[in-house]
Amino acid sequence: MLLALRHKHKLITQHRINMNIRINELIDSRDTVNKWMERYGVRFGVYKHGVFNEQLFPFDSIPRIISGSDWAYLENGLRQRVTALNKFLWDVYHDKRIIKDGIVPEEFVYSSKGYMPECEGISPTGEVYAHIAGIDLVEGKDGQWYVLEDNLRIPSGASYPMIAREITRKVSPQTFTQNAVAENRNYSKLLSTMMDEMNNGRGISVILTPGRYNSAYFEHSYFAEKTGATLAYPGDLFVEDNKVYYAGIYKEKTRVGCIYRRVSDEYMDPLIFEASSLLGIPNVMQAYKAGNVALLNAIGNGVADDKGIYYFVPKMVEYYLGEQPILQNAPTYLPYFKKDYDYVLANIQRLVIKDVSEAGGYGVVFGKDLSKEKLKELKELIIDQPRRWIAQEVIDFKDLEILEDDKPVERKADLRAFVVSGKETKVWASGLTRFSRNPDSFVVNSSQGGGFKDTWVLEENG
């Protein structure tokens, strides 16, 4: 019933794998998995114009396939990058060596919306800040992988390929017995092991969700089920004597040692940050500072996934690790620097411009799509606030086949890879492949109408 894929040749080149695909089986696969996901409530929500809408995250049944050798390269590069980012976060909130040595300008750190001065001197368990990192990459048509963004605050999306693969295994087990695909069910084990390490025996582990009107609520409840953590809602957690406790529906009092938070920094403690927040836990920052609870991810991580700081990540790898970066950034320019400023203004019509304060595909502008008047307006914004913007060359990244109107067509696609850091830093051998359903768009975000597909990492002996 589902796709039964057989290799003609395992590898033709490093970046191309040729497989037989039966279109009718793929259509059946797509429709069946989407129906099951609808039944399971696999949705995401989007607030637009003050209205909350839930919708299906459309699944496409043609998998993205990554060879074992390609994955080994990506795995090494991702581990290296996240290790450097964790060291940067520790440094920024402690010794500030990278600022003192002139690698990253002071202004870029302290003017970042993600920098939290309240976190100065706080030492997370194991010196780990980015426990779960979502690194967005694209594969260029030149065969080179490029990092587009580092997501270190509350990256989401791993649950979607997990549930899609889970459903596929149920309705067509032969799909994975006939193909040597690396296991992706171990992500929940990676999470639970890391949570136990950060918890350090202090109490139970919880996943703190803002509730069902959050865009990723399905993921919160799914991970709680898969990891054995308690799903906690606003009001379930409280602080006494600098320790966090869970009350729950029966109002029992249970010590909490680890909080995998899905609440943004500014809403986590109304006594420290946003006073009107009803989502957070009053005094949780005191418990955190005292070392009585682990917060995953750490508060203040936004300073490292600021789109302006992204420019400096390859330099972080060299500075902290003494290594050449394995993964490359997309060619990026900072108008903050005079040379880049001049280049951006002179070439704005062929660059992609990003507002560093935006996320989810918002604040991304392609110069080629703007009228002369809009280009002029954008130039004036860059001139007025150069720190607010970065510019990148438009990467001609790889198109992947998807099914549209029951026919294969090609669309732009990226890959969000997930890296879990506890006592060790480990890369999940899977990921969220997102694609644009608009043939003219490079924007693949779910909030912008994109879909997703499974990511197959082939085992070396497959």
N, C-alpha and C positions, 0 to 999 in steps of 0.2 A: 504493500500500500504506500509506504513512504519511500524516500529516495534510497535506492540501492546502488551505491557508487562503487565502481571498480576501477582500479588504476590501469591505464594503458602503460604508462611509465611513471615511476615514482617521482623522478626529477628530470625535467628537460633542461632547465636552468635553475639557478638559485632561487629565482622569483616566480617560476611558472610551473604549475603542476597540471597535467592533462588528465581529465577523468571523464568517463561516460556518465551522462546525466539524462535521465528520462523525464522529459518535460511534464508528462501527465502525472507521474509520481510526485514531482516537485509541487505541482498545483495541489494535488491531494494533501501533500504534507503541509503546505502553507495553510490551507483552509482548516485542516484538522487541528493543528497546533493553535491557531488563532481562536478557534471555537472553544478549545479546552482552556485557554488563557482567559477568555471572557467568562467562562464558568467559574474559574478559580479567582476571579476578581483582580486579574493582573492588569492594573491600570496605572496611569499617572495623571496628576492633576495640574492644571495650569490656571493661574489667576490672570485675567485679562480684563482691563477696564473695570476692575473692582468685582468681577464675577468669577466664581470658581467653577471650572468645568473639568470633569473627569473623562478620559478617553483611553481607548486601547492604544498601546504602543505596538504598531503593526510589525509582525514578524514575517521575514522572508526566508524561504526554505533553502535557498542556495547558500551553502556555508562559505565563509571566508576560510581559505586554506593556507596555512603557514607551514613550511617545511621545518623539520627538526633542526636543520643547520641554521636557518634564518632565525628560528626561535632562540637558539642558544646565543646568537649575537644580540638579539633584543633583550633577553634575560640578563646578560652581563651588563649591557648598557643601562637598563632600568635600575638594577641593583646599585650600580655605581652612582647614578644620578640621585636616587632617593637617599643614599648614604650621605652624599655631599649636602643635600638640602637639610637633612636632620642636623648635620654639624653646623650649618649656617644658622639655623634657628636657635640652637644652643648658644652659639657665639653672639648673636644679636642681642639676646636677653641676658648675657653674662659678660664675657670679656671684651667683645666688640673688636676683635683683632682685625677682621676683614675691613672694617671701617677705618681703623687707625692706620692700616697699611695701604689705604687708598685704592682698594680693589673695587669696593662698592661705595659710591658717594653717600655721605651721611644723610643728605637731603632725601635720597631715594628710600631710605629706611624710615626715617621719622615722619615723612610726609605721606607714607603709605596708609591707606584706610585700614589695612589689615594689621598694622602695628598697634599693639596694646601695651601702653606703658605700665598698666597694672600687673603685667606678667614679668616685669623686670625682677631677676633674681630667683624666680620660682624654678625648681629643679624637678622636672617630671621623672617618674620611675625609669631607670635605665638610660636617662638622657635622650629618650625617644619622644619626638614631637609629632611627626607624621606617621602614625600607626597604620593608617590606611591611605595610600596615595593612589589617585587616579591620573595617570599620565596619558594625555591625548597625543596620538601620533598619526601621521599619514605616510603612505608609501608613494614616493614620487615615481613618475614614469621612467626615471633614470635608475630605478631600483634602489635608491637610497631612502632610508627611513628618516623622517624629521619629527622632532617634538614640537607640537604647537602650543601646548599649555601644560602646566603642572597644577593639579587640583589637590590641595593639602588640607582643606578645611573639613567639609563633609561630602566627599565625592560619592556619587550614587551610580547605580546601574549594573552592578555585578549580579543582582538577583534575576535580571531578565534573561541572560543566556543560561543561567542555572535552571530556571523553571522551564525554558524552552527545551533544553536538553533532557530534562526530567520527563517532560511530556512525550518527547520523541522516543525516549527509551521505552515508555509504556506502550505506545501504540505501534511501534516498529522496532523491536529490539535488534533485528537483523542489520539495521543501519549501522550500528556500532560494533557488531560482531564481524561484519564484512569489511570494515575499514579500521586501520590502526590509528585511532584518534586518542590523544592524551586525555586522561580523566579530568573532568572539571568539577566533580562533586566534592573535591577536597577543599574548596574555598571555605566552607563553613568550619572545617577542622583548622585551617590556617587562622581563621578569626578566633575560634574558641581557645585555641592554644595561646595565641597572643594575648587575649583577654585574661586568661589565667595567669600568665607571666606578669602582666601589668598589675593585676589584682593583688598578687603576692599573699594570698590567703587572708585578706582583710575582711572579706564578706562575700556576698553574692555579686554577680555581674548583671548589669541591667542595660537595656537599650532604651534610651530616652527619646520618645517620639513626641512631636507637637500634636499628634492626633491625626484622624482620618482625612482632614482637609489639607494635609501636607502633600506635596506633589509625589513624594516617594514613600507614602505610608505603606503601600504593599511591601516594599522592601524591608521596612522596619519590622513588620510582623513576621515576614518570611525568615529573616535572619534570627529573630528571637526563637522561632520554632527550630531552626536548623542548628543553632549553637547551644540551645538549652538555657540561654539568658532570659531574664524576666523582662517582659515588655512593660515599661513604665510610662505613664502619662503625666502631664502637668498636674501637680498636687499630690502625686504618689510619693515623692521624695522630700525629705526635710533634713535639716541639720541640727544636731545637738552636740554641744561640747566639741565642736570642730570635727564631728564625724557625720557621715551621711547615712540615713536610714530610709528603708522602704516601708510604706504603710499598706498600700494596695487596697483591694475592695473589702478585705476583712479587717483592715486597720491593725494588722499585726505589725510589730516593730522588728525589722530585720536589718542588720548592718550591711551596707553596700561598700564594696571595695573597688569597683570599676564601673564607670559609666561610659558606654559607647553612645555618645550624644549625637542626635540628629537635629539639634537646635543650634542656630547660629550663635557666634560668640556674644554678640551684643544683647542677646536675650537670655543668657545663661544665669546671670545673677542680677536681679533688679536692684540690689543694694550697692552694686559696683558699676553696672553698665546702664542699660535702658530701664529707668525706674518704672515704666508702665508695663513691663513685660509680665505676662501671666504664664509664660511657658517655662521659665527657669526655676532655679532653686535658691531662695535667699540664703546668703552666707556660704554658698558652695565654694566660692573662691578662697575663703578662709580655710575650709577643710582641705582644699587642693594645695594651698600654700603650705599647710602643716604636714603634707605628705600622707594624709589619711584616706585619700581617694585618688584614683587615676581617672583622668578625663581623656577620652579618645574621640577625635584627635585633640591635641592640646589647644587650649585657648591661645590666640595670637598667631596661629599658623598663617594667617592671611598675608603677613608681611613677606612670606616666601613664595606665594603663588600670585602675587601682584604681577601684572603683565609687564610692568617696567622692570621689576627684579628678574624676571625670566631672562632678560637680555644677558644677565651676569652669571647664569648657572654654569655654562662651560668654564668660566673663570673660577667658580667655586670648586669644581672638580679638580682643577689644577692646584688651587690654593690649599684645599683641605686634604686632598688625597695624594697629591704629587703625581697625578696620572693625566694622560691625555683623555679628553672625553670621548667615549665610544659613540654616543648618540649626539647628533647635531641639532641645534635649533634651526628653525626656518630662518633664512637671511632677514635680520631684524635691524631696525634703525630707531634710535632714540633722539627725538628732536631736542632733548635736553642738551645734547652735545652739538656744538656749532657745525661740525662737519656733517653730521646726520641731519641736522635741522635744514641746512642748505639743500641737501640731497632730496629730502622728503618734499620740500616745497617745490623743487624743480621737477620732480617725477611723480607727483601726487596722483596724476590721472591713471597711472598703471600699477599703483600699490594698493594694498589692503590696509586700512587704517582702523586701529582698535582703541576704544576707550578703556583705559586700565581699570576703571571702577565698575565695569559691566561684566556680566557673565551670562551663560546659557545661550550664546549666539547673539545676544543683544549688543548694541554698540559696535558692530562690525560693519564697516563701509568699504565697498570696492570702488576705487576712484573711477574705473572705467564705466561705472553705472550712473555717474553723476553728471548733471548738466553743468555748464560753465558757471552758472550762478551758484549752484550748490558746492562746486569745487572751491569757488571763491569764499563762500561762507566757512567751509571746512578749514581752509588755509588760515582764515582769521582766527578760528578757534585754536588752531595749533600755535599760531603766533602769540595769542593771548595766554595760553596755558600749555606750554610745551611738555611739562611733566605728566600731563593727563593722558598723553597719547603715545602709542608706538606705531610704527609702520613696518610692514613686511612685504617682501616680494611675493607675488602670487605663485604658489607652487602648483605645477601641473600634476596633481596627484592622481593616483591610480583610480580608474573606474572599476567597479565591480558589477557583475550581473545581478539583477533582481528580476522578479516576475511582476510585470505590469500588464493588466488585461490579459493575463494568462500567456504572455509572451516574454521572453528574456530581453531586457534592455539594460543599458549600462548607466550607472549613476555614481556620483562621487561618494566616497566612504572613508571614514576614519576608524581608528581603533583606540578605545580607552583600555589601557592595560592597568591591572591592579597589583600593587606592591604592598605587602603586609610586613611591618617591622615590629618585632618584639626583641627577644634576645638575639635573633637573627633577622636578616632582611630576606624575604622570599617573594618570588614573582609567581603569580597564579598562571598556570599554563592554559590560559583561555583569555577571555576579554569580551568587551562589548563593542561589536562592530556596528556603527551607526551609518545610515546612508540617507542621502537627500532623495526625496521623491519628486523633486523639481529638476527637470533635465538641465536647467540653466543655472542652478544654484550650487555653491560650494558649502553652504551651511547645512550641517547634518543633525543639529540638536533636536531632541524630541520635542522641546518647547517650540521649535520652529516647524514642526510637522514631519520630522524625519521618522524613519523606521529602523529596525535592527535585525541582525542575523546572527547565527551562531558562529563562533570562531573555532575552527579546528586546528589544533597544533598536532602535526603528525609525529608519531613516535619514530625514533630512528630506525627501529627494526621493522617498521610497517612496510 
